[in-house]
Amino acid sequence: MAADIQTYAGREQTQAKHFILRKYLQALAFKVLRHWDVTYVDGFSGPWKAEREDYGDTSFMIAISVLKDAQEQIRQQTGHQRRIRCFFSENDPEAYAQLETAVQPHHRPTEGFEIETFRGKFEDAVPSIQSFIGKSFPLIFIDPTGWTGYPFSKIAPLFQREKCEVLINFMYAFVSRFLNHPDEKIISSLDPILGGPDWQSRLEAGMEPGLAVENLFRSTLQKAGSFDYVVSTRIDKSTDDRPHFFLAYATKDRAGLKAFRDIEHVALREHARNRSIAKERKREDRTGSASLFSDFEADVQEASIETVVAEQKLMAKSHLIHLLKAGPMRFAQVSDVLLQAFMLRETNVKDICVEMSRSKTIANTWGSGVRKPQAKTVIQLIAE
């Protein structure tokens, strides 16, 4: 933990991003490798601002480490070794040279672990990536330094598979800064990820402009990839209470949605604590004195995530009442809707149903005691 704090000092938002990437890759790999080979695609590999000599704080090395470990564990458990492929793309010549040198020792095709690198624009690598993926299960990670270089019209073919999962870093801090820029070239540079020209007319009315653009981005991604579920996690800046980026997640499997929300909750608790430490470090640098309550303040920040969840649950209850006025729904349907609309886990949605049954708002159709609704449980309002 101390080593991570030092490695990511001043980059706590990157630490949160890498935490989510690591935990989700672990969950995905152990599930998928029992049935399919896996291809991991990193569209903007870097490295950028790596602090560790072994590049252990980069997305590409995190992926290699997690996937190799999962491959070996699955081999030991099943006696069968699935093939893993990694495709790393980088346009910057200097960064690419570092990337190629760092990953080469891990390229071991005879051991079922293959790595291919591409120097150039990510969008230009699409045909090579398509061929490289073949019939495997792809996880695509897109982490640009800005908002260009991954036009959906060009990369959408990567998504057109029965199985496909995507993580994209939507650079909110950069995008929101230029929403009202007078330069039409800057405005039009957002067209490729917001559904084409005149995207301003498609923003949801009444929303804060930056959040409305992020919402449109997710909607555009969902259409481009025919994804069933697209959600995002807000990651705040290290020492400022405002979003730095949103990590968007797209999947065609509700199990993936459930897993992502679980991982998100843990990641945001960890990020809140790390941000508290960063704020205290900034205060100490400014005042020259340490706080006597730094551990307490970190605990308060971590607990604040539970306050956010409580607020989200309240809004979700109102939304559920509105949904059920149209008729009963299976719990799986309720969960799908609420997990997409709110920062909640499925266990939170089950708790919502139990709480609403106790308040005589919805019928208890799943029984008494500690039981909670299951996927096929019918959720319905109590007739007035």
Summary of the structure (lengths in Angstrom):
residues: 384
radius of gyration: 22.1
end to end distance: 53.9
largest distance: 68.8
contacts: 1204
relative contact order: 0.09
helix: 54%
strand: 14%
